Amino acid sequence: MPTVLVVDDSEVDRRLVGGILEMRPEYRIVYAADGVEALASVRQSRPDLVVTDLRMPKMDGLELVRSVRAEWPAVPVILVTGHDSQSLALEALRQGAAGFVPKSEVPTMLAETVEDVLALARSDRAYEKLVTCLNRSDFTFFLELENDPSLVRPLVQLVK
């Protein structure tokens, strides 16, 4: 059962977000009132996902995203904010957020976004586990690679 940590300094908003997710019995929801409390909670019992508000005292949502990504890179973070700003969404994604949901869209977008992010995280963990079992990997190209610079990046990604 995936655990989702909901972080918001507003108890009303925290309960709204948590309540939407609690409607899905496959999630276990835990709560934190700010970023500092959230980090303590993650240290104590690592969740599968963090859903956080942007504007909070002590530590805002972007700081929380950076901290979680730095210490627990496999724990995705979804940022929720009342500010419907594309530039803010882009900045959140640049800082390492796995998703962004405007508060005005929480009732319609949150559950689907959480489901998508958790599915991707499960897939990433399965891939990492699979790779640790890999003893050997060979690549054979049946045709000679052309002298085409546009093939360099895809080849490097394939080998990685």
N, CA, C and O of each residue as an XYZ file, in Angstrom:
640
protein
N       0.859     -1.172      0.000
C       0.000      0.000      0.000
C       0.904      1.234      0.000
O       1.664      1.436      0.947
N       0.833      2.062     -1.046
C       1.670      3.265     -1.100
C       1.289      4.280     -0.025
O       0.111      4.512      0.247
N       2.312      4.875      0.576
C       2.110      5.921      1.572
C       2.344      7.270      0.912
O       3.364      7.482      0.256
N       1.392      8.183      1.090
C       1.483      9.534      0.549
C       1.538     10.515      1.714
O       0.644     10.537      2.560
N       2.589     11.321      1.749
C       2.735     12.364      2.764
C       2.168     13.659      2.200
O       2.650     14.156      1.182
N       1.147     14.209      2.852
C       0.516     15.464      2.441
C       1.028     16.571      3.353
O       0.917     16.480      4.576
N       1.595     17.627      2.746
C       2.227     18.709      3.506
C       1.561     20.033      3.155
O       1.559     20.446      1.995
N       0.996     20.697      4.163
C       0.383     22.012      3.952
C       0.222     22.674      5.323
O      -0.181     22.028      6.290
N       0.539     23.961      5.393
C       0.399     24.657      6.672
C      -1.053     24.962      6.997
O      -1.380     25.211      8.158
N      -1.926     24.949      6.006
C      -3.352     25.156      6.225
C      -4.015     23.805      6.485
O      -4.031     22.931      5.618
N      -4.562     23.650      7.692
C      -5.198     22.369      8.019
C      -6.351     22.065      7.073
O      -6.557     20.910      6.700
N      -7.105     23.090      6.680
C      -8.233     22.890      5.768
C      -7.737     22.330      4.436
O      -8.276     21.342      3.938
N      -6.710     22.960      3.860
C      -6.170     22.500      2.582
C      -5.521     21.122      2.715
O      -5.643     20.278      1.828
N      -4.835     20.911      3.829
C      -4.189     19.618      4.081
C      -5.240     18.513      4.110
O      -5.050     17.452      3.516
N      -6.343     18.765      4.801
C      -7.423     17.771      4.895
C      -8.160     17.612      3.563
O      -8.618     16.515      3.242
N      -8.281     18.685      2.788
C      -8.924     18.600      1.472
C      -8.111     17.681      0.562
O      -8.657     16.756     -0.041
N      -6.813     17.936      0.465
C      -5.939     17.115     -0.384
C      -5.928     15.675      0.122
O      -6.081     14.739     -0.662
N      -5.747     15.499      1.426
C      -5.737     14.158      2.000
C      -7.065     13.445      1.819
O      -7.103     12.244      1.549
N      -8.149     14.186      1.967
C      -9.481     13.594      1.808
C      -9.720     13.072      0.404
O     -10.329     12.017      0.226
N      -9.245     13.804     -0.592
C      -9.380     13.344     -1.984
C      -8.617     12.034     -2.173
O      -9.100     11.104     -2.819
N      -7.417     11.981     -1.598
C      -6.607     10.769     -1.746
C      -7.123      9.621     -0.893
O      -6.983      8.458     -1.272
N      -7.719      9.933      0.259
C      -8.269      8.881      1.130
C      -9.469      8.182      0.498
O      -9.840      7.088      0.923
N     -10.075      8.799     -0.505
C     -11.188      8.149     -1.206
C     -10.712      6.914     -1.965
O     -11.513      6.060     -2.346
N      -9.417      6.832     -2.176
C      -8.839      5.658     -2.831
C      -8.240      4.777     -1.732
O      -7.242      5.144     -1.111
N      -8.846      3.629     -1.497
C      -8.418      2.796     -0.370
C      -7.008      2.223     -0.524
O      -6.452      1.698      0.441
N      -6.428      2.313     -1.704
C      -5.086      1.748     -1.889
C      -3.972      2.647     -1.365
O      -2.808      2.247     -1.370
N      -4.312      3.872     -0.906
C      -3.303      4.784     -0.373
C      -3.399      4.896      1.138
O      -4.487      4.889      1.713
N      -2.233      4.999      1.768
C      -2.156      5.340      3.199
C      -1.693      6.791      3.248
O      -0.646      7.126      2.694
N      -2.455      7.646      3.899
C      -2.156      9.076      3.919
C      -1.622      9.472      5.291
O      -2.204      9.132      6.321
N      -0.501     10.198      5.286
C       0.055     10.785      6.504
C       0.196     12.282      6.258
O       0.226     12.733      5.113
N       0.284     13.049      7.348
C       0.236     14.499      7.224
C       1.402     15.183      7.920
O       1.956     14.679      8.897
N       1.758     16.354      7.383
C       2.746     17.231      8.020
C       2.291     18.672      7.802
O       1.718     18.998      6.762
N       2.551     19.537      8.792
C       2.081     20.920      8.751
C       3.042     21.882      8.061
O       2.663     23.012      7.751
N       4.282     21.455      7.816
C       5.240     22.323      7.118
C       6.398     21.471      6.611
O       6.458     20.269      6.870
N       7.312     22.104      5.890
C       8.434     21.382      5.301
C       9.363     20.748      6.313
O       9.865     19.647      6.086
N       9.604     21.423      7.429
C      10.491     20.887      8.469
C       9.882     19.619      9.060
O      10.565     18.608      9.222
N       8.597     19.686      9.377
C       7.903     18.511      9.912
C       7.874     17.390      8.868
O       7.981     16.213      9.211
N       7.730     17.759      7.606
C       7.706     16.768      6.524
C       9.038     16.024      6.430
O       9.058     14.801      6.296
N      10.151     16.761      6.501
C      11.466     16.116      6.440
C      11.661     15.152      7.603
O      12.200     14.060      7.426
N      11.222     15.556      8.790
C      11.316     14.668      9.954
C      10.485     13.407      9.724
O      10.902     12.307     10.086
N       9.316     13.572      9.126
C       8.449     12.432      8.843
C       9.084     11.501      7.813
O       9.012     10.279      7.950
N       9.702     12.072      6.788
C      10.347     11.258      5.755
C      11.531     10.500      6.340
O      11.758      9.340      5.999
N      12.277     11.145      7.210
C      13.416     10.470      7.864
C      12.947      9.285      8.716
O      13.599      8.242      8.765
N      11.812      9.467      9.379
C      11.302      8.433     10.268
C      10.705      7.259      9.489
O      10.946      6.100      9.827
N       9.936      7.557      8.461
C       9.272      6.509      7.682
C       9.074      7.014      6.264
O       8.153      7.782      5.987
N       9.945      6.578      5.377
C       9.963      7.098      4.008
C       8.655      6.808      3.271
O       8.272      5.646      3.138
N       7.963      7.845      2.790
C       6.733      7.643      2.022
C       7.070      7.280      0.573
O       8.221      7.371      0.149
N       6.069      6.877     -0.157
C       6.247      6.593     -1.583
C       6.101      7.854     -2.411
O       6.560      7.911     -3.552
N       5.458      8.871     -1.836
C       5.197     10.120     -2.554
C       4.948     11.234     -1.546
O       4.387     11.002     -0.475
N       5.371     12.451     -1.900
C       5.078     13.635     -1.095
C       4.245     14.580     -1.953
O       4.595     14.856     -3.100
N       3.150     15.072     -1.400
C       2.333     16.105     -2.040
C       2.416     17.323     -1.138
O       1.986     17.273      0.014
N       2.969     18.425     -1.657
C       3.217     19.579     -0.796
C       2.682     20.878     -1.388
O       2.641     21.066     -2.604
N       2.279     21.758     -0.489
C       1.908     23.119     -0.845
C       3.189     23.894     -1.147
O       4.270     23.508     -0.703
N       3.070     24.967     -1.890
C       4.236     25.791     -2.200
C       4.550     26.749     -1.059
O       5.670     26.753     -0.548
N       3.590     27.549     -0.657
C       3.839     28.604      0.323
C       3.538     28.107      1.731
O       2.394     27.847      2.102
N       4.638     27.985      2.511
C       4.525     27.545      3.903
C       5.612     28.249      4.705
O       6.649     28.623      4.158
N       5.373     28.431      6.011
C       6.428     29.012      6.851
C       7.548     27.998      7.079
O       7.376     26.807      6.820
N       8.658     28.463      7.551
C       9.840     27.663      7.878
C      10.536     27.118      6.641
O      11.731     27.353      6.460
N       9.826     26.402      5.794
C      10.411     25.828      4.581
C       9.314     25.740      3.529
O       8.307     25.061      3.728
N       9.515     26.434      2.398
C       8.464     26.404      1.376
C       8.548     25.115      0.556
O       9.468     24.315      0.722
N       7.576     24.934     -0.324
C       7.480     23.708     -1.109
C       8.672     23.456     -2.018
O       9.103     22.312     -2.164
N       9.215     24.504     -2.633
C      10.386     24.317     -3.496
C      11.604     23.875     -2.696
O      12.375     23.029     -3.148
N      11.774     24.445     -1.513
C      12.871     24.001     -0.643
C      12.681     22.540     -0.243
O      13.641     21.773     -0.183
N      11.444     22.169      0.026
C      11.152     20.779      0.381
C      11.453     19.858     -0.798
O      12.024     18.783     -0.615
N      11.074     20.274     -2.004
C      11.383     19.484     -3.203
C      12.889     19.253     -3.297
O      13.338     18.121     -3.479
N      13.669     20.331     -3.173
C      15.136     20.211     -3.269
C      15.697     19.293     -2.187
O      16.564     18.464     -2.465
N      15.211     19.435     -0.962
C      15.713     18.616      0.145
C      15.382     17.142     -0.036
O      16.233     16.280      0.184
N      14.156     16.852     -0.432
C      13.753     15.455     -0.635
C      14.542     14.858     -1.792
O      15.027     13.731     -1.694
N      14.677     15.599     -2.882
C      15.435     15.094     -4.046
C      16.898     14.844     -3.683
O      17.503     13.889     -4.171
N      17.466     15.692     -2.833
C      18.872     15.543     -2.462
C      19.098     14.314     -1.576
O      20.068     13.581     -1.768
N      18.205     14.087     -0.607
C      18.402     12.986      0.340
C      17.748     11.675     -0.087
O      18.274     10.596      0.185
N      16.606     11.771     -0.751
C      15.862     10.580     -1.165
C      15.408     10.747     -2.610
O      14.229     11.005     -2.849
N      16.306     10.608     -3.575
C      15.965     10.875     -4.975
C      14.858      9.977     -5.532
O      14.236     10.326     -6.535
N      14.605      8.840     -4.907
C      13.560      7.946     -5.403
C      12.165      8.325     -4.904
O      11.174      7.735     -5.333
N      12.081      9.308     -3.999
C      10.777      9.735     -3.485
C      10.290     10.932     -4.317
O      10.849     12.024     -4.208
N       9.265     10.737     -5.139
C       8.768     11.847     -5.954
C       7.960     12.849     -5.123
O       7.366     12.505     -4.101
N       7.959     14.100     -5.599
C       7.227     15.170     -4.920
C       6.326     15.867     -5.933
O       6.765     16.238     -7.021
N       5.067     16.038     -5.561
C       4.112     16.810     -6.365
C       3.867     18.110     -5.632
O       3.567     18.110     -4.438
N       3.995     19.219     -6.343
C       3.795     20.539     -5.760
C       2.380     21.021     -6.065
O       1.924     20.956     -7.207
N       1.692     21.505     -5.033
C       0.334     22.044     -5.168
C       0.388     23.505     -4.744
O       0.931     23.826     -3.687
N      -0.173     24.394     -5.566
C      -0.160     25.806     -5.199
C      -1.402     26.523     -5.698
O      -2.011     26.139     -6.696
N      -1.756     27.567     -4.981
C      -2.891     28.395     -5.358
C      -2.567     29.357     -6.482
O      -3.457     30.031     -7.000
N      -1.323     29.426     -6.857
C      -0.893     30.329     -7.919
C      -0.798     29.561     -9.221
O       0.111     28.751     -9.399
N      -1.741     29.808    -10.148
C      -1.764     29.103    -11.431
C      -0.765     29.738    -12.387
O      -1.154     30.448    -13.314
N       0.490     29.490    -12.171
C       1.546     30.113    -12.954
C       2.346     29.058    -13.702
O       2.874     28.122    -13.102
N       2.431     29.218    -15.024
C       3.230     28.290    -15.815
C       4.704     28.386    -15.455
O       5.400     27.372    -15.409
N       5.182     29.596    -15.200
C       6.594     29.758    -14.864
C       6.907     29.082    -13.531
O       7.984     28.509    -13.363
N       5.985     29.145    -12.598
C       6.166     28.482    -11.311
C       6.180     26.963    -11.495
O       6.985     26.264    -10.879
N       5.299     26.466    -12.331
C       5.261     25.032    -12.613
C       6.576     24.577    -13.236
O       7.118     23.539    -12.855
N       7.084     25.335    -14.176
C       8.361     24.997    -14.811
C       9.501     25.014    -13.802
O      10.355     24.128    -13.811
N       9.515     26.020    -12.932
C      10.561     26.098    -11.919
C      10.486     24.905    -10.974
O      11.516     24.347    -10.595
N       9.278     24.514    -10.593
C       9.103     23.353     -9.717
C       9.654     22.095    -10.388
O      10.330     21.293     -9.745
N       9.368     21.926    -11.665
C       9.868     20.761    -12.387
C      11.384     20.806    -12.523
O      12.048     19.774    -12.427
N      11.936     21.999    -12.745
C      13.396     22.146    -12.820
C      14.064     21.792    -11.496
O      15.162     21.235    -11.475
N      13.397     22.116    -10.396
C      13.945     21.841     -9.069
C      13.825     20.364     -8.691
O      14.381     19.927     -7.684
N      13.094     19.598     -9.507
C      12.991     18.168     -9.257
C      11.610     17.653     -8.901
O      11.453     16.469     -8.601
N      10.599     18.521     -8.926
C       9.238     18.054     -8.654
C       8.812     17.075     -9.744
O       9.158     17.243    -10.914
N       8.064     16.060     -9.350
C       7.581     15.065    -10.305
C       6.281     15.505    -10.958
O       5.868     14.946    -11.973
N       5.635     16.512    -10.372
C       4.382     16.996    -10.914
C       3.982     18.302    -10.261
O       4.560     18.720     -9.258
N       2.980     18.939    -10.850
C       2.506     20.241    -10.390
C       0.999     20.271    -10.580
O       0.504     19.978    -11.668
N       0.259     20.627     -9.521
C      -1.199     20.717     -9.609
C      -1.643     22.046     -9.013
O      -1.401     22.296     -7.832
N      -2.291     22.909     -9.808
C      -2.848     24.136     -9.234
C      -3.972     23.786     -8.250
O      -4.732     22.847     -8.486
N      -4.076     24.539     -7.148
C      -5.113     24.236     -6.150
C      -6.512     24.266     -6.757
O      -7.397     23.527     -6.327
N      -6.707     25.120     -7.752
C      -8.022     25.180     -8.397
C      -8.350     23.882     -9.138
O      -9.516     23.615     -9.429
N      -7.334     23.074     -9.444
C      -7.523     21.823    -10.180
C      -7.393     20.582     -9.295
O      -7.488     19.458     -9.789
N      -7.176     20.776     -7.989
C      -6.979     19.638     -7.089
C      -8.119     18.629     -7.188
O      -7.840     17.435     -7.297
N      -9.394     19.041     -7.156
C     -10.465     18.043     -7.212
C     -10.468     17.198     -8.488
O     -10.875     16.037     -8.459
N     -10.019     17.769     -9.600
C     -10.069     17.042    -10.860
C      -8.742     16.405    -11.268
O      -8.743     15.376    -11.943
N      -7.624     16.987    -10.879
C      -6.319     16.523    -11.359
C      -5.495     15.732    -10.354
O      -4.667     14.913    -10.752
N      -5.701     15.956     -9.074
C      -4.773     15.417     -8.080
C      -4.699     13.893     -8.095
O      -3.605     13.335     -8.179
N      -5.829     13.215     -8.016
C      -5.812     11.746     -7.929
C      -5.127     11.133     -9.144
O      -4.342     10.194     -9.009
N      -5.416     11.653    -10.315
C      -4.803     11.123    -11.539
C      -3.297     11.401    -11.564
O      -2.510     10.545    -11.969
N      -2.903     12.594    -11.132
C      -1.483     12.941    -11.097
C      -0.743     12.040    -10.117
O       0.344     11.551    -10.424
N      -1.321     11.819     -8.947
C      -0.713     10.932     -7.950
C      -0.576      9.525     -8.514
O       0.471      8.893     -8.370
N      -1.621      9.039     -9.150
C      -1.582      7.697     -9.733
C      -0.477      7.583    -10.790
O       0.264      6.601    -10.811
N      -0.372      8.587    -11.663
C       0.646      8.574    -12.716
C       2.059      8.617    -12.136
O       2.937      7.874    -12.575
N       2.273      9.480    -11.158
C       3.603      9.623    -10.564
C       3.994      8.348     -9.811
O       5.140      7.905     -9.897
N       3.057      7.761     -9.079
C       3.360      6.513     -8.363
C       3.659      5.371     -9.337
O       4.544      4.555     -9.082
N       2.927      5.312    -10.445
C       3.179      4.268    -11.451
C       4.576      4.423    -12.043
O       5.289      3.437    -12.230
N       4.959      5.652    -12.333
C       6.291      5.904    -12.879
C       7.373      5.567    -11.855
O       8.402      4.991    -12.208
N       7.149      5.918    -10.604
C       8.120      5.614     -9.548
C       8.277      4.104     -9.378
O       9.393      3.615     -9.201
N       7.166      3.361     -9.430
C       7.231      1.898     -9.336
C       8.037      1.328    -10.500
O       8.855      0.426    -10.321
N       7.797      1.859    -11.676
C       8.510      1.412    -12.870
C      10.003      1.695    -12.743
O      10.828      0.846    -13.081
N      10.353      2.885    -12.256
C      11.767      3.241    -12.067
C      12.440      2.305    -11.064
O      13.565      1.856    -11.287
N      11.753      2.013     -9.961
C      12.328      1.117     -8.947
C      12.514     -0.290     -9.510
O      13.523     -0.940     -9.239
N      11.539     -0.761    -10.295
C      11.647     -2.089    -10.902
C      12.811     -2.127    -11.890
O      13.552     -3.109    -11.943
N      12.970     -1.067    -12.665
C      14.066     -0.992    -13.626
C      15.415     -0.994    -12.902
O      16.333     -1.708    -13.307
N      15.538     -0.204    -11.840
C      16.790     -0.163    -11.073
C      17.102     -1.532    -10.472
O      18.255     -1.964    -10.477
N      16.090     -2.207     -9.959
C      16.299     -3.532     -9.384
C      16.747     -4.510    -10.466
O      17.651     -5.318    -10.251
N      16.107     -4.428    -11.626
C      16.474     -5.289    -12.741
C      17.916     -5.053    -13.176
O      18.656     -6.006    -13.417
N      18.316     -3.795    -13.275
C      19.666     -3.457    -13.716
C      20.707     -3.978    -12.733
O      21.795     -4.371    -13.153
N      20.404     -3.992    -11.436
C      21.375     -4.510    -10.471
C      21.611     -6.011    -10.655
O      22.631     -6.533    -10.204
N      20.693     -6.700    -11.304
C      20.840     -8.137    -11.558
C      21.529     -8.416    -12.897
O      21.824     -9.568    -13.215
N      21.781     -7.384    -13.663
C      22.361     -7.529    -14.993
C      23.843     -7.864    -14.900
O      24.609     -7.139    -14.264
N      24.246     -8.956    -15.530
C      25.652     -9.349    -15.565
C      26.350     -8.870    -16.824
O      27.534     -8.533    -16.798
N      25.623     -8.842    -17.912
C      26.241     -8.506    -19.192
C      25.197     -7.936    -20.130
O      24.030     -8.326    -20.101
N      25.634     -7.017    -20.953
C      24.757     -6.422    -21.951
C      25.553     -6.221    -23.235
O      26.623     -5.614    -23.215
N      25.043     -6.720    -24.327
C      25.707     -6.588    -25.627
C      24.785     -5.862    -26.594
O      23.561     -5.979    -26.526
N      25.401     -5.113    -27.489
C      24.654     -4.456    -28.552
C      25.276     -4.866    -29.875
O      26.491     -4.779    -30.055
N      24.458     -5.303    -30.778
C      24.923     -5.644    -32.123
C      24.067     -4.872    -33.109
O      22.840     -4.964    -33.090
N      24.713     -4.125    -33.952
C      23.999     -3.368    -34.972
C      24.171     -4.101    -36.293
O      25.293     -4.307    -36.754
N      23.067     -4.492    -36.894
C      23.119     -5.275    -38.125
C      23.547     -4.431    -39.318
O      24.107     -4.950    -40.283
N      23.291     -3.177    -39.252
C      23.725     -2.267    -40.305
C      24.816     -1.376    -39.744
O      24.814     -1.057    -38.555
N      25.724     -0.984    -40.576
C      26.753     -0.066    -40.120
C      26.122      1.268    -39.764
O      25.274      1.780    -40.494
N      26.544      1.829    -38.632
C      26.044      3.147    -38.267
C      26.599      4.172    -39.242
O      27.794      4.191    -39.539
N      25.731      4.999    -39.719
C      26.159      6.060    -40.626
C      26.987      7.081    -39.854
O      26.926      7.143    -38.626
N      27.733      7.850    -40.558
C      28.484      8.941    -39.950
C      27.510     10.108    -39.772
O      27.563     11.110    -40.485
N      26.629      9.939    -38.802
C      25.547     10.899    -38.586
C      25.599     11.406    -37.149
O      25.304     10.650    -36.223
N      25.970     12.672    -36.943
C      26.074     13.211    -35.582
C      24.773     13.124    -34.779
O      24.813     13.083    -33.549
N      23.634     13.094    -35.450
C      22.365     13.029    -34.719
C      22.158     11.670    -34.048
O      21.271     11.528    -33.207
N      22.971     10.663    -34.413
C      22.860      9.338    -33.797
C      23.712      9.192    -32.539
O      23.576      8.207    -31.814
N      24.593     10.166    -32.271
C      25.491     10.060    -31.128
C      24.722     10.064    -29.814
O      24.915      9.176    -28.983
N      23.861     11.044    -29.618
C      23.104     11.140    -28.357
C      22.223      9.908    -28.117
O      22.250      9.361    -27.014
N      21.436      9.448    -29.115
C      20.636      8.221    -28.872
C      21.504      7.000    -28.571
O      21.115      6.149    -27.771
N      22.679      6.905    -29.203
C      23.563      5.776    -28.933
C      24.088      5.826    -27.497
O      24.136      4.802    -26.815
N      24.478      7.007    -27.043
C      24.968      7.163    -25.674
C      23.850      6.801    -24.686
O      24.106      6.112    -23.698
N      22.632      7.248    -24.935
C      21.502      6.925    -24.054
C      21.255      5.419    -24.026
O      20.972      4.855    -22.969
N      21.361      4.776    -25.169
C      21.146      3.335    -25.238
C      22.193      2.589    -24.424
O      21.867      1.652    -23.696
N      23.445      3.002    -24.545
C      24.512      2.339    -23.810
C      24.400      2.581    -22.310
O      24.692      1.697    -21.505
N      23.972      3.795    -21.940
C      23.773      4.099    -20.512
C      22.747      3.145    -19.935
O      22.429      3.224    -18.748
